[in-house]
Amino acid sequence: MRSIYPAPRGPLRWVKLIVYAALLTAAQGILSRLSDAAGIPAPDLFLLTGAALVWRLPPPWAVLAAYGVGLGQDLLGSGTLGLHAAGVAGGALFTLLVRRYVADSGLFQSLLTVLMAVLGEWFTFLILNYWLRADLITADLLRTTVPLVFAGTLLLYPLWDRLVSWTFGSRSGPEEHLA
């Protein structure tokens, strides 16, 4: 039986995870600072990490790991605790649809992965916004922010996917671990 951790075991795996977590935190912080200065939303590297885990872990573990990644984002930032955790997990759930129904086809699959991850995250945000009776998300915010987040996240996806592959190992096949 194959392990759910495709990366090699041992101390090197932990070093890679620590380096990855540091790079994720630093890169997201720098991108957020630069994009705030430019007046545009930052690409979501935490969401890309959650989506990348969908391709490397069995579905239940992928959603749980994506929730953990989002919870890490919540703990680092200032906001409603659990909001990004649920959003990244929602993005992972939508990305599972791509893994299940789209064969590995390069650019098209990459586009769909990022699109479904962003849609899943923002759909989850909408549900939580309604459930909490909060005024966090407006129609104007959806119209202006979501396309820019998608575009920025899509631009960074190829580079970030290489870093994820270095850290967690190569992607499994589209239907591996789905049964």
N, C-alpha and C positions, 0 to 999 in steps of 0.2 A: 504494500500500500504506500502510495506516495504521500509525503508530508505536505501540509498546507503551506509550508514556508519554502518557496522554490529557491531562495537564496541559500548559499552554503552555510552550514552551521559553524559555530565556534566564535571565538572572539572577534574575528574579522567582520562577521555579520553585525555585531553590536557596534563596532566602530563605524561601519557604514550607516547604520541607523542614526547614530548620534550626529555624524557629519551631515546626513540628510536633514535631520530635524533643525540643525543650526542653519543650514543653507536655506531651508524652507522659511524659517522665521526671518532671517536677514533679508532674503529676496522679497518676501511679501511686504516687509516693513519699508524697504527702499522703494518698491513699486508703489505702495500706498502713498508715501510721502511725495514722490514725483508726480503721481497722477492727481493728488490733491492740489498741488501747485499749478497743474495744467487745467484743473477744473473738470476732469473726467474720472470715471470710476476705475479702480485698479483691477487688473486681471486677478482671478481667484486661484492661486496656486494650491491652496488647501483643497479646493474642489477638484482640481486636476489630480491631486494625490489620491483623493477618494475614488475618482473615476478610474485611475490607473490600478488601484487595488482590486477593482471588479474584474480586471483581466488576469489577475494573478492568484486569486483565492476562490474557494467555493462560495456560492452566493450568500449563505448566512454569515460567514466570517467576513466577507467583503463589506456587507452592510454594517456589521458591528465595527469593523476597523474604520470604515468611513465615518461612522458616528464618533469614534474616538478621535479621529483627525479633526473633525469639526469641533469637538469639545476642547481640543487643544487650542484651536483658533479662538474659541470663546474665552478660554482662560487667559490667553495672551492679550485679547482686546478688551475694549470696554463696551458693554452692551448687554443684552438680555442673555443670561446664561442658558445654553441649550438651543438657542435659535440657529446658530450656524451648525451646530452638531446635527440637528434635525435636517437642516438644509443640505448638508453634504451627504447625509444618509439618503435623503430623497433623490439627490443627484445620482447616487450609486444605484438606487432602485431603477431609475429611468435608464441608466447606462446598462443595467442587466438586460434590458430589452434589446439593446444593440448587440450585446454579446450573444444573446440567444438566437436572434433572427437575421443577423447580417454576417455573412462569411468574411473572412479577413481579406479586405480589398483595398488596403492602403489608405489613400487620401480620402476616399468616400467614407470609410469606416472611422477615420480620425475626425472628420467633420461631424459625423453623426454622434460620435462619442461625446465631443465637447458640447454640441447642441443639446443632446438629451440630458447631459449633466447640468447644464445651465438651466434648462427648462424644469428639470426635476427639483433643483434647488429653489427656484423662484416660485414654483407651484407649491412647494412645502411652505415657503415664506407666506404665500397668500393664505393658505389654510390656517397657519398659526396666527396670522394677523387677524383673520376673522374670528378664530376661536378665542383669542385673548381680548377681542374687542379693542385692539390697538389701532393707532393711526400711523403705523410705521410705513405702510405701503399705500401709495396713491396711484391713480391712473397715469398721472404725469411722470411719476418716478418710474413706472413700468415702461412707459413709452420712451423715455430718454436713457435710462440706466441699463436695462437688460440687453439691448443691442450692442452697447459699448462694452459691457462686461463680456458678452459672447465674442466680440471681435478681438478684444485684447487677450482673452484666454485662449482663443484659437491661434493667435499669432505665436504665443509662447508654448503651445502644446508640443511641437516637435522637439524643442530643446529640453523641456521639462520631462518629456517621456524618456529621453536618453538618460537623464539623471535618475529617474525612477527605475529604469532597467538596470543601471549600475547598482542601485541600492537593493532592490527587491528581486532581481533576476528577470529573465525574459518572460514575455507573455505566454500564457497557455493558449491552446487552441480555442476557438469560439465556443465549442460545446463541451470542453473538458471540465469536469467537476460539476456539471449541471444536472446530472441524473440523481 
